[in-house]
Amino acid sequence: MAKVVVIGIEGEDGLWIVDLKARSVEPLDSPKAGGLKTVADLRAAGVSVIKGADVALVVKSAAAASSGHYEG
């Protein structure tokens, strides 16, 4: 099972790296080359890129997620 997720939220600059095992979230330095650079460039052009995830929802708060509310 994957232990690290890279995310970006529509309308927000930059990418974030989520380490599930360490339970941490940190900003990711802008990629300079490689596949992640391609993803960042596509994202900047308005493209959503999803690989290896089967659900992703944006919520206003952890409390909203816990109560089952999400932005639809």
Backbone bond lengths (Angstrom), bond angles and torsions (degrees), N, CA, C in turn:
res aa  C-N    CA-C-N  psi(-1)  N-CA   C-N-CA  omega(-1)  CA-C   N-CA-C  phi
1 M - - - 1.446 - - 1.522 109.18 -
2 A 1.324 115.64 140.09 1.458 120.83 178.16 1.520 110.32 -63.48
3 K 1.288 116.18 145.41 1.459 121.53 179.77 1.523 112.56 -117.91
4 V 1.347 117.80 -4.34 1.456 122.22 -179.21 1.521 108.83 -134.40
5 V 1.339 115.55 137.52 1.455 121.74 179.53 1.522 108.13 -128.83
6 V 1.324 117.10 136.63 1.461 122.25 173.59 1.520 106.72 -104.18
7 I 1.330 116.43 127.05 1.458 119.91 -178.12 1.523 111.12 -130.25
8 G 1.304 114.18 155.80 1.455 123.11 171.02 1.518 106.79 -141.80
9 I 1.316 116.85 143.04 1.454 121.31 -178.19 1.523 108.87 -110.59
10 E 1.323 115.36 130.54 1.454 121.52 -179.95 1.523 110.32 -51.67
11 G 1.327 115.53 131.48 1.453 121.23 179.89 1.523 114.39 87.62
12 E 1.324 117.00 -6.89 1.460 122.34 178.97 1.531 108.95 -112.13
13 D 1.317 116.47 140.10 1.462 120.57 177.14 1.524 110.65 -78.08
14 G 1.300 115.73 152.84 1.452 121.52 172.00 1.517 114.74 80.86
15 L 1.317 112.55 167.35 1.459 121.90 177.98 1.522 108.72 -114.65
16 W 1.311 115.18 158.86 1.457 122.62 179.39 1.516 109.21 -126.20
17 I 1.311 115.94 147.86 1.453 120.58 175.67 1.533 107.76 -113.92
18 V 1.313 114.36 126.05 1.461 121.65 -179.11 1.526 107.21 -110.16
19 D 1.311 116.43 118.78 1.460 122.20 177.22 1.528 107.01 -101.04
20 L 1.313 116.68 104.09 1.460 121.30 -175.64 1.521 112.22 -65.53
21 K 1.312 116.39 -38.98 1.462 119.87 -178.88 1.530 110.74 -66.46
22 A 1.332 117.06 -43.09 1.466 121.26 -179.05 1.532 112.02 -84.08
23 R 1.341 116.00 -9.09 1.473 121.44 -177.55 1.523 111.26 56.32
24 S 1.339 114.96 49.05 1.462 119.68 -178.43 1.525 110.84 -131.78
25 V 1.335 114.45 154.96 1.461 122.55 176.22 1.521 106.86 -134.23
26 E 1.335 116.55 128.42 1.456 120.70 -179.64 1.521 109.60 -140.91
27 P 1.345 117.18 150.15 1.466 118.90 174.27 1.520 109.62 -63.92
28 L 1.305 115.83 144.07 1.457 122.17 179.54 1.524 108.56 -100.50
29 D 1.319 116.46 130.10 1.459 119.78 176.14 1.524 109.13 -58.04
30 S 1.322 116.57 144.18 1.465 120.62 179.11 1.522 109.48 -57.71
31 P 1.335 117.07 125.35 1.465 119.60 179.69 1.525 111.03 -66.69
32 K 1.309 116.30 139.21 1.471 122.09 -178.39 1.526 112.63 -97.24
33 A 1.341 117.00 -21.62 1.466 120.51 -177.15 1.518 108.76 -160.80
34 G 1.314 115.75 169.69 1.451 121.70 173.93 1.520 114.13 86.70
35 G 1.330 114.56 -170.20 1.453 121.59 -175.51 1.513 113.85 -61.93
36 L 1.329 116.94 -38.05 1.463 119.39 -179.82 1.531 111.21 -68.60
37 K 1.321 117.73 -31.42 1.473 121.63 174.79 1.520 109.10 -64.24
38 T 1.318 116.81 -42.19 1.470 121.07 177.59 1.525 109.98 -60.92
39 V 1.318 116.73 -44.19 1.469 121.14 178.56 1.527 110.25 -61.57
40 A 1.332 117.10 -45.54 1.470 121.00 179.70 1.524 110.95 -61.23
41 D 1.326 117.40 -40.37 1.464 121.62 178.82 1.530 110.90 -66.02
42 L 1.325 117.22 -43.15 1.461 120.55 177.39 1.521 110.77 -62.59
43 R 1.312 116.26 -42.52 1.466 121.40 179.08 1.532 110.32 -60.72
44 A 1.330 117.11 -42.35 1.467 121.41 178.65 1.523 111.73 -61.94
45 A 1.332 116.01 -25.99 1.464 121.22 178.70 1.529 111.94 -88.95
46 G 1.340 116.65 3.17 1.456 119.99 176.89 1.511 115.85 95.44
47 V 1.325 116.93 8.30 1.458 121.33 -178.86 1.529 109.57 -90.69
48 S 1.325 116.93 137.28 1.462 121.49 172.56 1.521 108.61 -91.98
49 V 1.318 116.17 131.80 1.465 121.19 -179.84 1.519 107.73 -119.62
50 I 1.330 116.19 123.10 1.459 121.22 -179.03 1.526 108.40 -130.49
51 K 1.317 116.05 127.46 1.457 120.61 177.72 1.524 107.82 -145.62
52 G 1.299 116.68 122.92 1.450 121.22 174.84 1.517 115.44 79.29
53 A 1.324 116.84 9.93 1.467 120.81 176.81 1.522 107.77 -120.53
54 D 1.318 116.80 142.54 1.464 117.90 178.84 1.522 112.84 -114.86
55 V 1.334 117.12 -1.04 1.460 120.31 172.51 1.527 108.59 -156.74
56 A 1.318 115.65 139.95 1.465 122.13 174.42 1.524 106.63 -152.99
57 L 1.304 116.28 123.07 1.454 122.09 -178.93 1.517 109.16 -129.74
58 V 1.313 116.55 144.73 1.455 121.67 173.71 1.514 107.63 -99.18
59 V 1.319 116.59 128.06 1.459 122.08 178.48 1.528 108.95 -126.90
60 K 1.322 116.25 158.01 1.464 120.34 -178.32 1.516 112.54 -75.16
61 S 1.334 117.59 -27.90 1.458 120.84 -178.41 1.521 109.81 -160.87
62 A 1.330 115.80 165.57 1.462 120.10 175.92 1.519 110.22 -63.02
63 A 1.330 116.93 -35.50 1.465 120.48 178.75 1.534 110.71 -63.04
64 A 1.331 116.51 -39.57 1.465 119.96 178.67 1.526 110.59 -64.12
65 A 1.324 116.52 -41.57 1.467 119.90 178.71 1.526 110.35 -64.14
66 S 1.319 116.33 -43.60 1.470 120.60 -178.87 1.523 112.13 -63.17
67 S 1.341 115.95 -30.17 1.465 119.08 -179.23 1.528 111.78 -89.83
68 G 1.348 117.08 -1.56 1.453 120.56 175.90 1.515 114.86 93.15
69 H 1.335 118.24 7.02 1.466 120.69 179.50 1.522 110.31 -93.49
70 Y 1.315 115.71 136.09 1.455 120.82 176.48 1.508 109.74 -146.06
71 E 1.326 115.11 161.22 1.465 120.96 177.40 1.513 107.67 -75.23
72 G 1.315 118.72 122.07 1.453 121.34 -175.80 1.436 114.03 -109.02
